[in-house]
Amino acid sequence: MPPVRITLLVSLLVLCSGCAFGGRASRIEQHAAKFAALPAGVQRHVRSGNIDYGFDQDTVFMAIGGPSRVTPLAEPEGAFTWSYRNFVFGTAPAAALTMAAPGGFADPSRVAGPGTGRNSSVPSRAPNSVPSATLDTSAAGIGTLHVDFVEGRVARIRVEPF
C-alpha cells in the first residue's frame, strides 16, 4: 500500500475515533460517574472531542482517547506529555469524508466539510466499481498533538504539523 493511502487510512481511523466502533461514546460510558460530575460546558467539549486547559487526564482521555506515547518532562517534577500521532487538526469541520457504494457515485455535495460541493477532490459523477471512501483534508492538517500535564492538569497544547 502506498504511503499516501496508509496516511489517509490512519487519518480516517483517527477521524472515526468517535464513531460506532468503540470511540468517544464508549470512553465516556467507561467513565460515566466522572463525566456526570463535569460541568455542562466541559461535557459539551468532551462529547465534541475537544480538550482545554485545566482538563485532567480522565477528561482528556474521554474526549480524544489514549495517547500514542507518554513522555516525562524535564521540569516541573511529575509533569509529562501525552502525544497523539496522525492527529487531524483544523477548524471544524476541517475534513470531509465522502463514501460511495459499488456502482454508485461519490457526491461531495451531500457531505459536511470544506469539500462540500466545491474544491473537493472527489468527482461528483464518477461511477465506482468498488466501495470507496475519500478524505478531503484541504482545510485541515495532519501532525502530532502534544498535551502537557502539570500537576495532573492540561497546561499546554501544541501541534507539530508533518
N, C-alpha and C positions, 0 to 999 in steps of 0.2 A: 504494500500500500504506500503510495507516495506520501512524503512528509506533509504536504498541504492537506490531504484528506485526513490524515491522522490528527492534525491540529484541529480541523473542523469537527471531527468526531469527538475529540476531547472537549472542545468548546460546547458542542451540543449537549454532552453529558453534564457539563457544568451548568448550562442554562436550564437543564431539566432537573436540577437538584431539588426543586420544589414540586416536581411532577408526581405522578401516581406511584412511581416505584421507589418508595421509601425515602422521600426527601424531607422538606421542611415540616410538613404536617406530622410526619412520623416523629421527628425530633421534638416538636412541640408536645406531642402526646406523651413521649417518654418523660418529659419534664413538666407535666400538667400542673402540678401544685405550684412550682416555681413560676410558670407562665401566668397562672391565675393571679398571683400576687403582684405582678408587674403593673405599673400604671397603664392606662388605656393607650396613651401615646406610644409608649415603648412596645406594647403588644402590637400596635399597627406597624411599627418599624420591623419587628421580628417577622410578622406574617408576610411583609413585603420583601424580606430578605435584605434589609438594611441594618447597618450597625452604626453606633455612635460612640463618642467619647463617654467614659464613665460606665459603659456596659461591663458586666462581669463575664467570666468565661462561659458560664452556662447560657447566658443570653446570646452571646456571640455564636456559640455552638448551635442554638436553636435557629438562629437567623441564617447562618451560612455554612454550617457543618463543621466537621473537624478539619484541622489544618493538614497540609501535606508534610509539614516539618515544624518542629518546635526547637527554637534556638535560645539559649540563655543570653541575656545582655550583660555587658561588662559591668555596668552600674545603672541604677542602684541595685544593691544586692536583692536577689529574688525576682528581678524583672526578667521577662522573656518575650520572645516574638513568636507569633503563630504566622506561618507563611502558607499561602494558597497559590499553587502554580496553575497556569492556564485559566486565570480568572478573567472573565469578560467584564469590562468596565465601560462606563459612559453614562449618558443621560438616559433615563427610562422613557420609552422603551428604546434601548440602544441597539438591539439586534432584532431582526425579523426572521422568523422561521417559516418557510413555505414548504408544504408537503404535497405530494401528488401520488395517487394510486396508479397502478399499471393501466395504460391506455387513457389515463386522464390528462388533465392539463394543470401545470403549475400556474397558479393565479395569485400573484402578489397583491392584487387589489383587495383580496379577502383576508389579508394578514395585517395585524397592527405592527407598526415599527417604521423606521425611516425608509424602508424599501417599499412602502405602501404605494403601489401604483406608479412610482416614479423612481428613476435611478436604481432600479432593482437589478440584481444580477440574474434574475430568473426570467426567461422569456415567457410572456403571458399566454401564448397559444402554441407551445411546443409539446406534441404528444410524448408521453413517457412509455417506454416498454418495460420498465422495472420500477418498483416503488422507489421514490426518491425524496430526499429532504435537502433543502438548500438553506444555508445560514448566511444572511446578509449582515455583516458587521461593519458596514461602511461608516456608520456613525458611532462605532464602538472601537475599543482596543482590547488586546489580549496581553496579559502580563502576569506579574506575580504581585499578589496583595500581601502586605505585611501589616500585622496588627500587633503593636507593642502593648504589653500589660505591665503596669507598675502597681504594686500593692493590690494585685488581683483585678484591676480595672483597666479598660482601654485608655491609654494615654496618648497614643499616636497611631494614625492610619496613613499608609502610603502605598502607592502602586508604582512598580517598576515595569514600564512597557517593554515588550520584547523588541 
